[in-house]
Amino acid sequence: MASYQLSVCAEMVFLDLPFIERVKSIHALGFGVEIWGWANKDIEALAATGARFTSMTGYLTGNLTDDDAIAELLQSAEASLAVAARLNCPGLNLHGTGLDDQGLPVKPVEVVTGAMWLKAADTLRKVAQLGERAGRVFTLENLNLPVDHPGTPFALAADTLALVEAVNSPALKMNLDLYHAQIGEGNLIELIRRAGPAIGEIQVADVPGRQQPGTGEINYRAIARTLHEIGYQGTVAMEGWASGDSTAALTQFRDHFSL
């Protein structure tokens, strides 16, 4: 019996339905629900669905390294915590920098300097303090550079792990996205074992195509066994497109993570 819980990103499945109906459909199938940015959502309607929300974007604007943008990030992280409380959502997701509507960095970075690393760690300590006070966890997600997010600083899972371990707070963990990690780094099972206690969430989709597990090259059944072996008890969330029918895609996702 798996010790983790399964969740699904409502931004990427049941695309023919209004957003609230997507949430209801995912919930009806027995999954938790994840959302991205909350500013364009009807929060009261989301809360009224009765869905179990597991993660949402934990900021609106800003980044980890520039003073004015840091202030924006911290302010919007506080606002995000208020929304998370309304949705009873335990996890709030962060990226290495602010992203636009296409998933591209608002301020692309070619070279990440040592000073930027130090500033990012300091910013994340402040974010973690917000999380500690609110009793919620911020997660820092790795992204891939070659396909989806070129120019994003702190993008590799190795980068997010280094920052999370430097901050060393129970309110800051990794969101280990295995789709992005396969493209950016590979060696996923050893990555999971290395990251271990630093992982706050696992996100999954297959490569290529970013569709449900079982459609590409990643051996997600082996991933599931590894998560069981290390005693992972968090969320495994499908953040991927359905290759066809969304219900069938979610069934396939569940099958690959059922032990």
GUTIDO-614344 format. One line per 2 residues: their letters; for each residue x, y, z of N, C-alpha, C, O. Coordinates in nm, 3 decimals. Layout:
% residues N
A	X Y Z X Y Z X Y Z X Y Z  ...
% end
This chain:
% residues 259
MA	0.085 -0.119 0.000 0.000 0.000 0.000 0.088 0.124 0.000 0.175 0.137 0.086  0.067 0.214 -0.094 0.148 0.335 -0.103 0.120 0.426 0.016 0.008 0.435 0.064
SY	0.225 0.494 0.063 0.212 0.583 0.178 0.191 0.728 0.135 0.169 0.815 0.219  0.199 0.754 0.005 0.181 0.890 -0.045 0.040 0.909 -0.098 -0.036 0.813 -0.112
QL	0.004 1.035 -0.126 -0.128 1.068 -0.177 -0.116 1.120 -0.320 -0.017 1.185 -0.355  -0.215 1.092 -0.402 -0.214 1.134 -0.542 -0.300 1.259 -0.562 -0.408 1.272 -0.504
SV	-0.249 1.348 -0.644 -0.319 1.473 -0.673 -0.303 1.503 -0.822 -0.219 1.444 -0.889  -0.384 1.595 -0.873 -0.384 1.628 -1.015 -0.395 1.778 -1.033 -0.473 1.844 -0.965
CA	-0.315 1.832 -1.125 -0.320 1.974 -1.156 -0.440 2.005 -1.245 -0.451 1.954 -1.356  -0.529 2.088 -1.195 -0.653 2.119 -1.267 -0.630 2.211 -1.386 -0.721 2.231 -1.467
EM	-0.512 2.267 -1.398 -0.482 2.356 -1.510 -0.462 2.280 -1.642 -0.463 2.341 -1.749  -0.443 2.146 -1.635 -0.393 2.073 -1.750 -0.481 1.957 -1.796 -0.448 1.890 -1.894
VF	-0.591 1.932 -1.727 -0.680 1.822 -1.766 -0.825 1.873 -1.768 -0.856 1.979 -1.714  -0.913 1.795 -1.831 -1.055 1.833 -1.846 -1.067 1.974 -1.904 -1.145 2.056 -1.857
LD	-0.987 2.001 -2.007 -0.976 2.137 -2.061 -1.104 2.186 -2.128 -1.119 2.305 -2.154  -1.197 2.095 -2.156 -1.324 2.135 -2.217 -1.423 2.186 -2.113 -1.531 2.234 -2.149
LP	-1.389 2.177 -1.986 -1.479 2.218 -1.878 -1.438 2.351 -1.818 -1.320 2.386 -1.821  -1.534 2.428 -1.763 -1.497 2.545 -1.682 -1.410 2.501 -1.565 -1.415 2.386 -1.521
FI	-1.330 2.594 -1.514 -1.229 2.554 -1.415 -1.289 2.489 -1.292 -1.237 2.388 -1.244  -1.397 2.543 -1.239 -1.458 2.485 -1.120 -1.505 2.342 -1.148 -1.495 2.256 -1.061
ER	-1.555 2.317 -1.268 -1.599 2.182 -1.303 -1.481 2.087 -1.316 -1.494 1.969 -1.286  -1.367 2.138 -1.360 -1.246 2.055 -1.364 -1.210 2.008 -1.223 -1.180 1.891 -1.199
VK	-1.213 2.104 -1.130 -1.181 2.072 -0.990 -1.277 1.966 -0.937 -1.236 1.869 -0.872  -1.406 1.984 -0.965 -1.505 1.888 -0.917 -1.482 1.750 -0.978 -1.498 1.648 -0.911
SI	-1.446 1.746 -1.105 -1.424 1.618 -1.173 -1.304 1.545 -1.114 -1.309 1.423 -1.093  -1.197 1.617 -1.088 -1.078 1.555 -1.028 -1.111 1.504 -0.888 -1.075 1.392 -0.852
HA	-1.180 1.586 -0.811 -1.219 1.548 -0.675 -1.309 1.425 -0.677 -1.294 1.336 -0.593  -1.402 1.419 -0.771 -1.495 1.306 -0.780 -1.424 1.175 -0.810 -1.473 1.068 -0.775
LG	-1.309 1.183 -0.875 -1.231 1.064 -0.906 -1.140 1.023 -0.791 -1.067 0.924 -0.802  -1.142 1.097 -0.682 -1.069 1.058 -0.562 -0.929 1.115 -0.549 -0.851 1.070 -0.466
FG	-0.897 1.215 -0.631 -0.765 1.278 -0.625 -0.770 1.410 -0.550 -0.875 1.474 -0.542  -0.655 1.450 -0.496 -0.638 1.586 -0.453 -0.629 1.677 -0.574 -0.618 1.629 -0.687
VE	-0.633 1.807 -0.551 -0.634 1.905 -0.660 -0.523 2.007 -0.639 -0.499 2.053 -0.527  -0.456 2.041 -0.750 -0.358 2.148 -0.748 -0.399 2.259 -0.845 -0.460 2.232 -0.949
IW	-0.365 2.381 -0.810 -0.391 2.495 -0.898 -0.263 2.576 -0.910 -0.173 2.566 -0.826  -0.256 2.657 -1.015 -0.144 2.748 -1.032 -0.180 2.881 -0.967 -0.221 2.884 -0.851
GW	-0.166 2.991 -1.038 -0.194 3.122 -0.980 -0.339 3.136 -0.936 -0.430 3.083 -1.001  -0.360 3.207 -0.826 -0.493 3.215 -0.767 -0.564 3.348 -0.797 -0.684 3.361 -0.772
AN	-0.489 3.445 -0.850 -0.546 3.579 -0.865 -0.664 3.583 -0.961 -0.751 3.669 -0.949  -0.667 3.491 -1.056 -0.777 3.488 -1.154 -0.880 3.381 -1.122 -0.961 3.345 -1.208
KD	-0.880 3.330 -1.001 -0.971 3.223 -0.961 -1.079 3.276 -0.866 -1.058 3.374 -0.795  -1.194 3.211 -0.866 -1.301 3.238 -0.771 -1.273 3.152 -0.647 -1.310 3.035 -0.643
IE	-1.208 3.211 -0.549 -1.162 3.134 -0.433 -1.279 3.077 -0.354 -1.273 2.963 -0.308  -1.385 3.153 -0.339 -1.500 3.103 -0.264 -1.564 2.984 -0.336 -1.605 2.887 -0.273
AL	-1.572 2.992 -0.468 -1.627 2.880 -0.545 -1.537 2.758 -0.535 -1.587 2.646 -0.526  -1.406 2.778 -0.537 -1.314 2.666 -0.520 -1.332 2.601 -0.382 -1.338 2.479 -0.370
AA	-1.340 2.684 -0.279 -1.359 2.631 -0.144 -1.489 2.552 -0.133 -1.496 2.452 -0.061  -1.591 2.598 -0.204 -1.723 2.534 -0.195 -1.728 2.399 -0.264 -1.823 2.323 -0.244
TG	-1.629 2.366 -0.345 -1.629 2.236 -0.413 -1.607 2.120 -0.316 -1.644 2.006 -0.346  -1.548 2.149 -0.201 -1.515 2.043 -0.107 -1.391 1.965 -0.145 -1.358 1.866 -0.081
AR	-1.320 2.009 -0.250 -1.200 1.939 -0.295 -1.088 1.952 -0.192 -1.085 2.047 -0.114  -0.998 1.855 -0.195 -0.879 1.858 -0.108 -0.765 1.920 -0.190 -0.705 1.854 -0.275
FT	-0.736 2.046 -0.162 -0.630 2.115 -0.235 -0.495 2.083 -0.172 -0.480 2.090 -0.050  -0.399 2.048 -0.254 -0.268 2.009 -0.203 -0.158 2.110 -0.232 -0.060 2.117 -0.159
SM	-0.173 2.188 -0.339 -0.070 2.286 -0.373 -0.129 2.397 -0.460 -0.223 2.375 -0.537  -0.072 2.515 -0.446 -0.108 2.631 -0.528 0.016 2.718 -0.541 0.109 2.706 -0.460
TG	0.019 2.804 -0.641 0.133 2.895 -0.653 0.137 2.988 -0.533 0.035 3.045 -0.493  0.256 3.003 -0.475 0.271 3.077 -0.350 0.316 3.219 -0.363 0.358 3.281 -0.265
YL	0.309 3.274 -0.485 0.345 3.414 -0.505 0.276 3.462 -0.632 0.224 3.382 -0.709  0.274 3.593 -0.654 0.216 3.650 -0.775 0.324 3.709 -0.865 0.327 3.683 -0.985
TG	0.413 3.788 -0.806 0.520 3.853 -0.881 0.646 3.854 -0.796 0.642 3.825 -0.676  0.758 3.889 -0.860 0.883 3.903 -0.788 0.983 3.795 -0.821 0.955 3.705 -0.900
NL	1.099 3.806 -0.760 1.201 3.702 -0.774 1.284 3.692 -0.646 1.254 3.758 -0.547  1.387 3.610 -0.649 1.463 3.579 -0.528 1.586 3.666 -0.510 1.652 3.656 -0.406
TD	1.620 3.751 -0.608 1.753 3.810 -0.607 1.759 3.962 -0.616 1.861 4.021 -0.580  1.655 4.028 -0.663 1.656 4.173 -0.680 1.572 4.238 -0.571 1.459 4.197 -0.547
DD	1.626 4.339 -0.504 1.563 4.392 -0.383 1.417 4.430 -0.402 1.332 4.389 -0.322  1.386 4.508 -0.506 1.246 4.548 -0.528 1.159 4.426 -0.556 1.046 4.417 -0.508
AI	1.211 4.333 -0.635 1.134 4.213 -0.669 1.119 4.120 -0.550 1.019 4.049 -0.537  1.219 4.120 -0.462 1.208 4.040 -0.339 1.093 4.091 -0.253 1.016 4.013 -0.198
AE	1.082 4.222 -0.242 0.973 4.281 -0.164 0.838 4.241 -0.224 0.744 4.210 -0.150  0.828 4.242 -0.357 0.705 4.199 -0.424 0.676 4.053 -0.392 0.562 4.016 -0.361
LL	0.778 3.970 -0.401 0.758 3.827 -0.377 0.710 3.801 -0.234 0.617 3.723 -0.213  0.772 3.867 -0.137 0.735 3.844 0.002 0.594 3.893 0.030 0.518 3.830 0.103
QS	0.560 4.007 -0.029 0.424 4.061 -0.011 0.321 3.968 -0.072 0.217 3.941 -0.011  0.348 3.918 -0.192 0.250 3.831 -0.256 0.250 3.691 -0.193 0.149 3.621 -0.200
AE	0.362 3.650 -0.131 0.362 3.524 -0.056 0.269 3.534 0.065 0.199 3.438 0.097  0.270 3.649 0.131 0.178 3.668 0.244 0.033 3.664 0.198 -0.052 3.603 0.263
AS	0.005 3.729 0.084 -0.131 3.725 0.030 -0.169 3.583 -0.008 -0.284 3.542 0.010  -0.075 3.508 -0.061 -0.101 3.369 -0.100 -0.132 3.283 0.021 -0.215 3.192 0.013
LA	-0.066 3.310 0.131 -0.094 3.234 0.253 -0.238 3.254 0.300 -0.300 3.161 0.352  -0.291 3.373 0.282 -0.430 3.398 0.321 -0.525 3.316 0.234 -0.624 3.263 0.284
VA	-0.495 3.307 0.105 -0.577 3.225 0.015 -0.563 3.077 0.051 -0.661 3.003 0.051  -0.441 3.035 0.080 -0.417 2.895 0.117 -0.496 2.858 0.242 -0.547 2.746 0.253
AR	-0.508 2.952 0.335 -0.586 2.926 0.456 -0.733 2.906 0.421 -0.800 2.819 0.477  -0.784 2.987 0.327 -0.925 2.974 0.287 -0.950 2.839 0.219 -1.057 2.780 0.235
LN	-0.852 2.791 0.144 -0.867 2.663 0.072 -0.816 2.544 0.153 -0.823 2.430 0.108  -0.764 2.572 0.273 -0.702 2.467 0.355 -0.596 2.391 0.274 -0.588 2.269 0.277
CP	-0.515 2.469 0.201 -0.412 2.414 0.112 -0.277 2.418 0.184 -0.231 2.526 0.219  -0.213 2.304 0.206 -0.091 2.302 0.286 0.035 2.347 0.214 0.131 2.390 0.278
GL	0.036 2.338 0.079 0.158 2.363 0.004 0.147 2.482 -0.089 0.046 2.500 -0.158  0.252 2.565 -0.092 0.257 2.682 -0.178 0.386 2.677 -0.260 0.495 2.667 -0.204
NL	0.373 2.683 -0.390 0.485 2.656 -0.479 0.556 2.784 -0.523 0.494 2.887 -0.548  0.690 2.773 -0.532 0.776 2.882 -0.577 0.861 2.836 -0.694 0.880 2.716 -0.716
HG	0.914 2.933 -0.770 1.010 2.905 -0.876 1.135 2.990 -0.854 1.137 3.081 -0.771  1.239 2.957 -0.930 1.365 3.030 -0.916 1.355 3.176 -0.953 1.440 3.256 -0.913
TG	1.252 3.213 -1.029 1.223 3.351 -1.061 1.078 3.361 -1.105 1.014 3.259 -1.130  1.026 3.482 -1.114 0.890 3.500 -1.163 0.877 3.458 -1.308 0.966 3.485 -1.389
LD	0.767 3.392 -1.342 0.742 3.343 -1.477 0.624 3.416 -1.539 0.530 3.455 -1.469  0.628 3.435 -1.672 0.516 3.497 -1.740 0.410 3.393 -1.778 0.420 3.277 -1.738
DQ	0.311 3.434 -1.854 0.201 3.344 -1.889 0.246 3.227 -1.976 0.175 3.127 -1.987  0.361 3.239 -2.039 0.414 3.131 -2.123 0.515 3.043 -2.047 0.576 2.954 -2.106
GL	0.531 3.069 -1.917 0.626 2.992 -1.838 0.770 3.038 -1.855 0.862 2.968 -1.813  0.790 3.153 -1.916 0.925 3.206 -1.937 0.959 3.307 -1.829 0.870 3.377 -1.780
PV	1.086 3.316 -1.790 1.123 3.409 -1.682 1.096 3.553 -1.721 1.128 3.596 -1.832  1.036 3.627 -1.630 1.012 3.770 -1.653 1.145 3.841 -1.673 1.156 3.933 -1.754
KP	1.247 3.797 -1.598 1.381 3.853 -1.612 1.477 3.736 -1.636 1.527 3.677 -1.540  1.505 3.702 -1.761 1.596 3.590 -1.789 1.735 3.616 -1.733 1.780 3.730 -1.724
VE	1.802 3.507 -1.695 1.936 3.517 -1.637 2.027 3.420 -1.713 1.996 3.302 -1.726  2.140 3.472 -1.761 2.235 3.386 -1.832 2.336 3.325 -1.736 2.371 3.207 -1.749
VV	2.383 3.403 -1.640 2.484 3.356 -1.544 2.434 3.385 -1.403 2.405 3.500 -1.369  2.426 3.283 -1.321 2.387 3.298 -1.181 2.515 3.315 -1.098 2.597 3.223 -1.090
TG	2.531 3.432 -1.038 2.654 3.463 -0.964 2.646 3.412 -0.820 2.539 3.376 -0.771  2.760 3.410 -0.755 2.762 3.373 -0.614 2.679 3.465 -0.529 2.613 3.421 -0.435
AM	2.682 3.594 -0.562 2.601 3.690 -0.486 2.452 3.660 -0.502 2.375 3.677 -0.408  2.411 3.615 -0.620 2.271 3.580 -0.643 2.232 3.457 -0.561 2.122 3.451 -0.508
WL	2.321 3.361 -0.550 2.295 3.243 -0.467 2.271 3.285 -0.321 2.177 3.239 -0.257  2.358 3.371 -0.271 2.345 3.414 -0.132 2.215 3.492 -0.109 2.147 3.474 -0.009
KA	2.182 3.578 -0.205 2.059 3.658 -0.193 1.936 3.568 -0.199 1.840 3.587 -0.125  1.939 3.468 -0.289 1.826 3.376 -0.301 1.805 3.298 -0.172 1.692 3.281 -0.127
AD	1.914 3.251 -0.113 1.901 3.177 0.013 1.844 3.266 0.123 1.760 3.221 0.202  1.887 3.392 0.128 1.836 3.484 0.228 1.687 3.511 0.208 1.610 3.515 0.304
TL	1.647 3.529 0.081 1.506 3.550 0.051 1.422 3.430 0.092 1.315 3.444 0.151  1.472 3.312 0.061 1.397 3.190 0.094 1.388 3.168 0.245 1.291 3.109 0.292
RK	1.487 3.214 0.319 1.475 3.209 0.466 1.357 3.293 0.513 1.282 3.254 0.603  1.341 3.410 0.451 1.228 3.497 0.488 1.096 3.434 0.447 0.998 3.442 0.521
VA	1.092 3.372 0.331 0.971 3.300 0.288 0.939 3.188 0.386 0.824 3.170 0.425  1.042 3.113 0.424 1.021 3.002 0.518 0.966 3.051 0.651 0.883 2.985 0.713
QL	1.013 3.167 0.696 0.961 3.223 0.821 0.812 3.254 0.811 0.736 3.232 0.905  0.771 3.305 0.694 0.628 3.326 0.672 0.552 3.194 0.681 0.446 3.187 0.744
GE	0.606 3.091 0.619 0.542 2.960 0.622 0.535 2.902 0.761 0.434 2.844 0.801  0.644 2.918 0.837 0.646 2.866 0.973 0.538 2.931 1.059 0.468 2.864 1.135
RA	0.524 3.062 1.045 0.423 3.133 1.125 0.282 3.091 1.087 0.192 3.087 1.172  0.262 3.060 0.959 0.128 3.024 0.911 0.100 2.874 0.919 -0.012 2.830 0.896
GR	0.201 2.795 0.952 0.182 2.651 0.959 0.165 2.586 0.822 0.095 2.487 0.809  0.231 2.644 0.719 0.223 2.590 0.584 0.364 2.578 0.525 0.460 2.633 0.579
VF	0.374 2.505 0.415 0.504 2.473 0.358 0.515 2.532 0.218 0.429 2.510 0.133  0.621 2.608 0.195 0.655 2.653 0.061 0.746 2.548 -0.004 0.834 2.492 0.062
TL	0.723 2.523 -0.130 0.808 2.429 -0.204 0.871 2.500 -0.321 0.807 2.580 -0.389  0.999 2.471 -0.345 1.075 2.532 -0.454 1.089 2.430 -0.566 1.151 2.325 -0.550
EN	1.030 2.462 -0.681 1.021 2.366 -0.791 1.139 2.380 -0.888 1.176 2.490 -0.926  1.196 2.267 -0.926 1.293 2.265 -1.034 1.222 2.272 -1.169 1.110 2.222 -1.184
LN	1.287 2.333 -1.266 1.232 2.349 -1.400 1.337 2.305 -1.502 1.455 2.297 -1.470  1.294 2.278 -1.625 1.395 2.245 -1.726 1.423 2.366 -1.813 1.334 2.446 -1.843
LP	1.549 2.378 -1.853 1.592 2.490 -1.937 1.581 2.462 -2.087 1.544 2.553 -2.161  1.611 2.341 -2.135 1.616 2.322 -2.281 1.481 2.333 -2.351 1.476 2.377 -2.466
VD	1.371 2.293 -2.286 1.242 2.282 -2.355 1.143 2.389 -2.313 1.086 2.457 -2.398  1.122 2.404 -2.183 1.009 2.485 -2.134 1.045 2.618 -2.071 0.968 2.714 -2.084
HP	1.158 2.629 -2.004 1.184 2.746 -1.921 1.326 2.801 -1.938 1.397 2.817 -1.839  1.371 2.829 -2.061 1.506 2.882 -2.079 1.526 3.014 -2.007 1.436 3.098 -2.002
GT	1.645 3.031 -1.951 1.677 3.156 -1.883 1.634 3.164 -1.739 1.647 3.269 -1.676  1.582 3.053 -1.683 1.538 3.053 -1.543 1.656 3.022 -1.451 1.720 2.919 -1.468
PF	1.685 3.108 -1.354 1.792 3.077 -1.258 1.746 2.972 -1.156 1.627 2.955 -1.132  1.844 2.903 -1.098 1.817 2.802 -0.994 1.717 2.698 -1.045 1.627 2.657 -0.972
AL	1.735 2.654 -1.168 1.635 2.570 -1.233 1.653 2.422 -1.205 1.553 2.349 -1.194  1.775 2.375 -1.193 1.797 2.231 -1.176 1.751 2.183 -1.039 1.746 2.260 -0.943
AA	1.718 2.055 -1.032 1.685 1.997 -0.901 1.804 2.007 -0.807 1.786 2.023 -0.686  1.925 1.998 -0.860 2.044 2.015 -0.777 2.048 2.155 -0.716 2.094 2.173 -0.603
DT	2.000 2.254 -0.791 1.996 2.391 -0.741 1.892 2.407 -0.631 1.920 2.464 -0.525  1.772 2.357 -0.656 1.666 2.371 -0.556 1.700 2.294 -0.429 1.670 2.338 -0.318
LA	1.764 2.179 -0.445 1.806 2.101 -0.327 1.909 2.179 -0.246 1.902 2.184 -0.124  2.006 2.239 -0.315 2.109 2.316 -0.245 2.047 2.431 -0.166 2.088 2.456 -0.052
LV	1.952 2.501 -0.224 1.889 2.613 -0.155 1.804 2.566 -0.037 1.807 2.626 0.070  1.728 2.460 -0.058 1.643 2.408 0.050 1.730 2.361 0.167 1.698 2.388 0.283
EA	1.838 2.292 0.137 1.925 2.245 0.246 1.997 2.361 0.313 2.024 2.354 0.433  2.029 2.467 0.239 2.094 2.584 0.300 2.000 2.655 0.397 2.043 2.701 0.503
VN	1.873 2.664 0.361 1.775 2.731 0.448 1.742 2.644 0.569 1.730 2.694 0.681  1.728 2.513 0.546 1.711 2.417 0.655 1.593 2.452 0.746 1.607 2.465 0.867
SP	1.476 2.466 0.683 1.353 2.495 0.756 1.246 2.393 0.719 1.238 2.354 0.603  1.164 2.350 0.815 1.054 2.259 0.782 0.948 2.324 0.695 0.861 2.256 0.642
AL	0.955 2.456 0.679 0.855 2.528 0.599 0.906 2.558 0.457 0.840 2.631 0.383  1.022 2.503 0.420 1.072 2.516 0.282 1.125 2.379 0.239 1.219 2.326 0.297
KM	1.061 2.324 0.136 1.100 2.194 0.082 1.113 2.202 -0.069 1.083 2.304 -0.130  1.159 2.093 -0.129 1.165 2.083 -0.274 1.030 2.040 -0.330 0.962 1.955 -0.272
NL	0.991 2.100 -0.441 0.890 2.039 -0.526 0.968 1.972 -0.638 1.007 2.038 -0.735  0.992 1.844 -0.626 1.076 1.771 -0.721 0.990 1.729 -0.840 0.916 1.631 -0.833
DL	1.002 1.805 -0.948 0.926 1.776 -1.070 1.009 1.682 -1.157 1.112 1.721 -1.211  0.963 1.559 -1.170 1.041 1.456 -1.238 1.038 1.471 -1.390 1.130 1.426 -1.458
YH	0.934 1.534 -1.444 0.934 1.566 -1.586 1.050 1.661 -1.617 1.130 1.636 -1.707  1.058 1.770 -1.541 1.165 1.866 -1.563 1.302 1.804 -1.534 1.398 1.828 -1.607
AQ	1.311 1.724 -1.429 1.439 1.665 -1.392 1.489 1.566 -1.497 1.609 1.557 -1.520  1.398 1.492 -1.560 1.439 1.399 -1.664 1.503 1.473 -1.781 1.604 1.429 -1.837
IG	1.444 1.587 -1.818 1.500 1.666 -1.928 1.629 1.733 -1.886 1.724 1.739 -1.964  1.634 1.784 -1.763 1.749 1.864 -1.719 1.864 1.785 -1.663 1.979 1.826 -1.675
EG	1.834 1.669 -1.600 1.939 1.598 -1.527 1.937 1.446 -1.543 2.043 1.384 -1.552  1.819 1.386 -1.548 1.812 1.240 -1.553 1.849 1.177 -1.420 1.853 1.245 -1.317
NL	1.877 1.046 -1.422 1.918 0.971 -1.303 1.817 0.991 -1.190 1.855 1.024 -1.077  1.689 0.972 -1.221 1.582 1.015 -1.131 1.578 0.938 -1.000 1.555 0.997 -0.895
IE	1.599 0.809 -1.005 1.590 0.729 -0.882 1.698 0.771 -0.783 1.671 0.784 -0.663  1.820 0.791 -0.830 1.926 0.837 -0.740 1.899 0.979 -0.691 1.934 1.013 -0.578
LI	1.838 1.061 -0.776 1.801 1.197 -0.735 1.700 1.192 -0.621 1.713 1.266 -0.523  1.601 1.106 -0.633 1.502 1.091 -0.526 1.568 1.045 -0.397 1.540 1.098 -0.289
RR	1.655 0.947 -0.408 1.722 0.895 -0.287 1.811 1.002 -0.224 1.818 1.013 -0.101  1.877 1.080 -0.306 1.966 1.185 -0.253 1.884 1.295 -0.185 1.920 1.341 -0.077
AG	1.774 1.335 -0.248 1.696 1.447 -0.194 1.619 1.408 -0.068 1.611 1.485 0.028  1.561 1.287 -0.069 1.497 1.229 0.049 1.416 1.325 0.133 1.311 1.372 0.088
PA	1.463 1.356 0.254 1.385 1.438 0.347 1.360 1.581 0.300 1.274 1.650 0.354  1.436 1.627 0.200 1.417 1.763 0.150 1.296 1.774 0.059 1.254 1.885 0.026
IG	1.238 1.661 0.018 1.126 1.663 -0.076 0.996 1.693 -0.003 0.959 1.625 0.092  0.926 1.796 -0.050 0.794 1.826 0.004 0.683 1.782 -0.087 0.569 1.764 -0.043
EI	0.714 1.765 -0.215 0.616 1.720 -0.313 0.690 1.661 -0.433 0.801 1.702 -0.464  0.626 1.566 -0.499 0.674 1.511 -0.625 0.571 1.546 -0.732 0.452 1.521 -0.714
QV	0.616 1.606 -0.843 0.528 1.626 -0.957 0.574 1.537 -1.073 0.693 1.514 -1.091  0.477 1.488 -1.149 0.509 1.391 -1.253 0.437 1.422 -1.384 0.325 1.473 -1.384
AD	0.503 1.391 -1.492 0.449 1.383 -1.628 0.556 1.312 -1.708 0.672 1.308 -1.666  0.519 1.255 -1.822 0.616 1.176 -1.896 0.689 1.260 -2.000 0.646 1.369 -2.036
VP	0.800 1.205 -2.047 0.888 1.269 -2.145 0.900 1.178 -2.267 0.925 1.058 -2.250  0.884 1.231 -2.389 0.849 1.369 -2.423 0.698 1.390 -2.418 0.622 1.295 -2.402
GR	0.656 1.514 -2.431 0.515 1.547 -2.445 0.446 1.597 -2.321 0.339 1.656 -2.331  0.504 1.575 -2.203 0.446 1.619 -2.076 0.303 1.570 -2.060 0.213 1.647 -2.027
QQ	0.284 1.440 -2.084 0.153 1.377 -2.066 0.160 1.279 -1.950 0.263 1.267 -1.884  0.050 1.209 -1.926 0.041 1.125 -1.807 0.147 1.014 -1.807 0.192 0.971 -1.914
PG	0.187 0.968 -1.688 0.280 0.855 -1.679 0.233 0.737 -1.762 0.115 0.704 -1.766  0.330 0.674 -1.829 0.298 0.561 -1.915 0.294 0.594 -2.061 0.273 0.506 -2.145
TG	0.314 0.722 -2.095 0.309 0.763 -2.235 0.448 0.789 -2.292 0.461 0.817 -2.411  0.552 0.781 -2.211 0.685 0.815 -2.258 0.794 0.728 -2.200 0.774 0.609 -2.179
EI	0.910 0.788 -2.175 1.031 0.712 -2.146 1.058 0.688 -1.998 1.144 0.606 -1.965  0.987 0.757 -1.908 1.017 0.743 -1.766 0.948 0.619 -1.709 0.829 0.597 -1.733
NY	1.023 0.540 -1.635 0.969 0.419 -1.572 0.905 0.459 -1.439 0.967 0.451 -1.333  0.780 0.503 -1.447 0.715 0.554 -1.326 0.677 0.444 -1.228 0.658 0.473 -1.109
RA	0.667 0.321 -1.272 0.644 0.213 -1.175 0.768 0.196 -1.085 0.755 0.170 -0.966  0.885 0.209 -1.144 1.008 0.203 -1.064 1.019 0.324 -0.972 1.066 0.313 -0.859
IA	0.975 0.440 -1.021 0.973 0.560 -0.937 0.883 0.537 -0.816 0.919 0.570 -0.703  0.765 0.480 -0.839 0.670 0.453 -0.731 0.732 0.360 -0.627 0.717 0.382 -0.506
RT	0.801 0.257 -0.673 0.866 0.164 -0.579 0.972 0.236 -0.497 0.986 0.211 -0.377  1.048 0.325 -0.561 1.152 0.399 -0.490 1.092 0.490 -0.383 1.144 0.497 -0.271
LH	0.984 0.558 -0.416 0.918 0.644 -0.318 0.870 0.562 -0.199 0.878 0.606 -0.085  0.819 0.444 -0.227 0.775 0.355 -0.119 0.895 0.311 -0.034 0.886 0.305 0.089
EI	1.005 0.280 -0.100 1.124 0.232 -0.029 1.181 0.338 0.065 1.229 0.305 0.174  1.177 0.464 0.024 1.233 0.569 0.111 1.132 0.620 0.212 1.163 0.707 0.294
GY	1.010 0.566 0.208 0.908 0.604 0.304 0.848 0.741 0.278 0.804 0.808 0.371  0.844 0.782 0.152 0.788 0.912 0.118 0.638 0.914 0.150 0.565 0.824 0.110
QG	0.594 1.017 0.222 0.454 1.025 0.266 0.383 1.150 0.218 0.275 1.184 0.267  0.443 1.220 0.121 0.383 1.343 0.072 0.291 1.320 -0.045 0.231 1.214 -0.060
TV	0.279 1.423 -0.128 0.191 1.419 -0.244 0.271 1.386 -0.370 0.382 1.434 -0.390  0.211 1.303 -0.455 0.259 1.283 -0.592 0.151 1.342 -0.682 0.038 1.293 -0.685
AM	0.186 1.446 -0.756 0.086 1.519 -0.834 0.117 1.507 -0.983 0.230 1.527 -1.026  0.014 1.475 -1.060 0.028 1.477 -1.205 0.011 1.619 -1.255 -0.098 1.676 -1.251
EG	0.122 1.677 -1.301 0.119 1.810 -1.363 0.153 1.789 -1.510 0.263 1.822 -1.556  0.057 1.733 -1.583 0.078 1.700 -1.722 -0.052 1.699 -1.798 -0.161 1.697 -1.739
WA	-0.041 1.701 -1.930 -0.158 1.698 -2.017 -0.210 1.556 -2.031 -0.134 1.460 -2.019  -0.338 1.542 -2.057 -0.395 1.412 -2.092 -0.368 1.384 -2.239 -0.390 1.471 -2.324
SG	-0.321 1.265 -2.270 -0.294 1.230 -2.410 -0.422 1.215 -2.490 -0.421 1.225 -2.613  -0.532 1.191 -2.420 -0.663 1.178 -2.485 -0.769 1.214 -2.384 -0.772 1.326 -2.335
DS	-0.856 1.120 -2.353 -0.960 1.140 -2.253 -0.897 1.163 -2.115 -0.810 1.087 -2.072  -0.941 1.267 -2.046 -0.881 1.302 -1.917 -0.906 1.196 -1.811 -0.815 1.164 -1.733
TA	-1.025 1.141 -1.805 -1.053 1.037 -1.705 -0.963 0.918 -1.727 -0.911 0.863 -1.630  -0.944 0.877 -1.851 -0.854 0.764 -1.881 -0.710 0.797 -1.844 -0.637 0.711 -1.794
AL	-0.669 0.922 -1.867 -0.534 0.963 -1.832 -0.511 0.956 -1.681 -0.406 0.911 -1.636  -0.611 1.000 -1.603 -0.597 0.994 -1.458 -0.598 0.852 -1.407 -0.530 0.820 -1.309
TQ	-0.675 0.766 -1.472 -0.674 0.624 -1.437 -0.536 0.564 -1.462 -0.486 0.485 -1.381  -0.474 0.601 -1.573 -0.341 0.552 -1.605 -0.238 0.604 -1.504 -0.149 0.530 -1.462
FR	-0.250 0.728 -1.467 -0.164 0.786 -1.363 -0.177 0.707 -1.233 -0.076 0.669 -1.174  -0.298 0.683 -1.189 -0.318 0.609 -1.064 -0.260 0.468 -1.074 -0.199 0.419 -0.979
DH	-0.279 0.404 -1.189 -0.228 0.268 -1.207 -0.076 0.263 -1.189 -0.024 0.169 -1.130  -0.004 0.363 -1.241 0.142 0.363 -1.232 0.193 0.390 -1.091 0.310 0.363 -1.061
FS	0.107 0.443 -1.006 0.151 0.471 -0.868 0.077 0.387 -0.765 0.080 0.419 -0.646  0.012 0.280 -0.809 -0.056 0.189 -0.717 0.036 0.070 -0.692 0.073 -0.002 -0.785
L	0.073 0.049 -0.566 0.163 -0.061 -0.531 0.086 -0.178 -0.471 0.146 -0.280 -0.436
% end
